[in-house]
Amino acid sequence: MLSLLLLLLLLPGSPAAPGMEDAAFPHLGESSQPLPWACPPRCSCPRADMVDCDGRDLRVFPNNITRAAQHLSLQNNQLQELPYNELSRLSDLRTLNLHNNLISSEGLPDEAFESLTQLQHIYVAHNKVRYPPEPHPRLDLAWPASHSTECRGDSTGLEGGHQDQYVVLPQLSVAPQFLPRSLRVADLAANQVTEIFPLTFGEKPALRSVYLHNNQLSNAGLPADAFHGSEAVTTLSLSNNQLSYLPPSLPPSLERLHLQNNLIAKVPRGALSRQTHLRELYLQHNQLTDSGLDATTFSKLHRLEYLDLSHNQLAAVPAGLPRTLAVLHLGRNRIRQVEADRLRGARGLRYLLLQHNSLGAAGLPAGVLRPLRGLHTLHVYGNGLERVPLALPRRLRSLVLPHNRVAVLGARDLTSTPGLAELNLAYNRLASARVHRRAFRALRALRSLDLTGNQLTRLPSGLPIGLHTLRLQRNQLRALEPEPLAGLDQLRELSLAHNRLRVGDIGPGTWHELQALQVLDLSHNELSFVPPDLPAALEELHLQSNRISHVGPEAFLSTPGLRALFLRANRLHMTSIAPEAFLGLLHLHVVDTTGNPEQVLVQLPPTAPRRPRAWGP
């Protein structure tokens, strides 16, 4: 009977029985017609020049790959070596993908690539995996419950019965001495490479991209002529290595250079003098100090647009910045003051990020940034500024300075930036008495204002009528009056959470002009019931963590478009919500009543969506 079944399966046009597909014969069950070209077992060959053996748990290099193969994928297997006799047959190979295997330096012999004269793309990243050992024949050693591909420390012997047991396999610590001249892309990232050679990447006229990040390269392992004869390289990634200074003799054609997360303390004079095509330079998370840079370090980079020097030890803005620079990251350094002459050359700057430095009261002198006429965004949060910087560029659109010491907002402090669309003054020291009633008068383009975490006891006056978002949570608001909110008919989101508001202190007509308000957050206050006459456009209402003990039948008559209601952590009981409360709320689909003294019965309108309905405690 079994023989008959197998015969039927192999007959032309016979359907395959469910579950009979064999991984070793991937076309069984799909078609009985053999491929017109050879294909290794357990692999797929969608075209005559393509062999895909991705993730097939291969431990040995396939031995019958067609000579016509141009694209070979062997990633996500357990290969430990490349046999020269097999690889040398594949002289037409254009792409070789060995990503995520167990290949060591010994398993990647130099002669393996001698015959691959057409190779353009090679991927050998992530070949540093540790695997649990085979079970010992006499000891019941369980594998660790959660083993990862990261190194976990030294392996232990069988005597250490209480520790995880690992076999440490040989690593890919030395790059091949020779790679084909035809190469265009080389990826050796995430290994343990400590050394490369002149002909690893040198003398490759077509080479465009080299990825060496997440290795163990020091300057000693990177020869001065590493890229000699490779004049077309545009992308070089050396991040997350052990470099102590910027390597000399980098390709002059570079457009993107990644050197972040190294130990770089110095950029030698002239190291970047030939890289005139460089557009992006990443030097964050190093050990750069002012003495490690000079006025010529960046002066020859006439096309540089993006420079990241964050997370270093700089005490001043670097000199000699190019005019083309658009984005400058200087966050998390030790800068105490911004000097005007340091930024004078960077007149094209659009984004200046100075967060988490040591800028004090005199850190940004008045007018110091005025020459940056095209500046769009200024980030200075996490410093010690006591006032909003004066005489900022007129075209500034985003000013972000939370977590400072700003305690005063004068009538003219913001008049130099009439085009400001975002102003973030969260977590400063602003009190209502020290915010001038005309402080925001000039900001006609303002759309987002964040005053979270200050010491305000009332709503600011003179708010711009074009506001879309207003955040006032975590202040000391005790009352709301309609006057400060008058005219805000474009406001869509208002957050008043974590204040001291009571329903009796919300003046009549407070919500009257908020015709576009969709999200209102009144959570973490002292409300005893749902405030009346809420805006008709409201879709999301946050009332959690108040003192609400009853929801009457008319609570939401004014909000027919309500979609989500949050009432958790109040004082509601089983029958605290009137059955008629949600009548007419045809769009309501979220009612959160968790964390109340009792499980609350919620009855949604018959035509309202039923997912999800409500939650109990």
Beta strands, then each sheet from edge to edge (+ up, - down):
strand 1: 44-47
strand 2: 50-52
strand 3: 71-73
strand 4: 95-97
strand 5: 121-123
strand 6: 185-187
strand 7: 209-211
strand 8: 235-237
strand 9: 256-258
strand 10: 280-282
strand 11: 306-308
strand 12: 327-329
strand 13: 351-353
strand 14: 377-379
strand 15: 398-400
strand 16: 422-424
strand 17: 448-450
strand 18: 469-471
strand 19: 493-495
strand 20: 519-521
strand 21: 540-542
strand 22: 564-566
strand 23: 590-592
strand 24: 614-615
sheet 1: 1+ 2- 3- 4- 5- 6- 7- 8- 9- 10- 11- 12- 13- 14- 15- 16- 17- 18- 19- 20- 21- 22- 23- 24-
end
